[in-house]
Amino acid sequence: MNANLSDLTVRLGTIAVFRKLLSDNVVEALIEFLDSPCENTEEKVGKYGNFVSKLYENTDNLSKYILNIVTNNENVFVKKIAHGEIVSEELNRAVKSELEIFSEISSVTPEDLKSAIQGYSGFLPKWKTERIDLENEYFSRCSEIGRFGYGIYSKYHMFNVKDGEIVPVKHPDPVTLKDLSGYKRERQAVIDNTKALLAGKPAANILLSGDAGTGKSSTVKAVANEFKGDGLRIIETRKDQLVDMPAVIEQLSVNPLKFIIFIDDLSFTNLSDNFNALKAILEGSVSAKSKNVVIYATSNRRHIVKESFKERDSSDDVHRNDTIQELMSLSERFGLCITFVKPSKECYLDIVRNIAGQSGLDTENEALYAEAERFALLKGGRSGRIARQFVESKLSEIDS
């Protein structure tokens, strides 16, 4: 590139649609370098080093870095595309002009910047650049906004809720469907429902109930990992945050992506605000119903609600029977209820065989399965979790 660096600085000032990118650490460091006086060699070298340092924190390829931040940027143009709104010719021209500027930035070489430093011939760290058609890449990405999303949803696929705000999980559980054994029929029901959601067809809210350690939570996370490239995102929330969900779902309803709101280990003890919030979401209240959002919840209890005989006998509720029915019927409000029961001996050993094979253990060794059965008995019963714990214990013996 033979860019006029001073002219590039001026043109960056015209950025409007991608204005937030001027505050990006790398772009900001480059601007500081360009704005520093050429005759001040020490300052210029320092700004150069700061720019490369910021770039190295992410990658050593400037072209790919610029492509990433541009395609993931949340701005007025991409929001209009996502919401199916008409984009004016003025806005479209502005986007193309700004993409041209960022394309020039993406092709800035170490030699370009070095030429702006006077009186220095020592070592300067370098980076890579490559030819990228930024405009074509960006508009291609926009044409598939339902798969890639924008903003944080284009960069991450798992989230949780903090203080009513959706925040990304930067290091999500990497479990895949291939990692899971057994429960093929139950797992397939979750997969089929998720595919319906992604296809824009009616999809049910799902309750995965049953014994602990049978892979209910892992199934939901594995499905989220499997279909993230098809536009699926998952937002995990605690039951004490359910009162915030109507506002969250309303926010998601205008997003082109599809979302699973995941509630793990769901249970209630009374008709709390969170109970009523979940009921409203499942029944499809005016503020909560959305075609691109489903609720997937797991529970070790089929009826979700914990209740003791003492509570039932001592209650002063005049219409106690109605209250009991209200509590017990919550699970029926899920469109699909899938039960994961403790595995049989044969199923348990199949799970052990699969996990052991993935871990490199000898699956032809019959003594392994006899030992696995004894391990389960000592642990109080068979489950997928127990099978994994057994294999991990065998691997630990090998390492020691």
Secondary structure, 3 states (H helix, E strand, C coil): CCCCHHHHHHHHCCCCCCHHHHHCHHHHHHHHHHHCCCCCHHHHHHHHHHHHHHHHCCCCEHHHHHHHHHHCCCCHHHHHHHCCCCCCHHHHHHHHHHHHHHHHHHCCCHHHHHCCCCCCCCCCCCCECCCCCHHHHHHHHHHCHHHHCCCHHHHCCEEEEECCEEEECCCCCCCCHHHCCCCHHHHHHHHHHHHHHHCCCCCCCEEEEECCCCCHHHHHHHHHHHCHHHCEEEEEECHHHHHHHHHHHHHHCCCCCEEEEEECCCCECCCCHHHHHHHHHHHCCCCCCCCCEEEEEEECCCCCECCCHHHHHHCCCCCHHHHHHHHHCHHHHCCEEEEECCCCHHHHHHHHHHHHHHCCCCCCCHHHHHHHHHHHHHHCCCCHHHHHHHHHHHHHHHHC
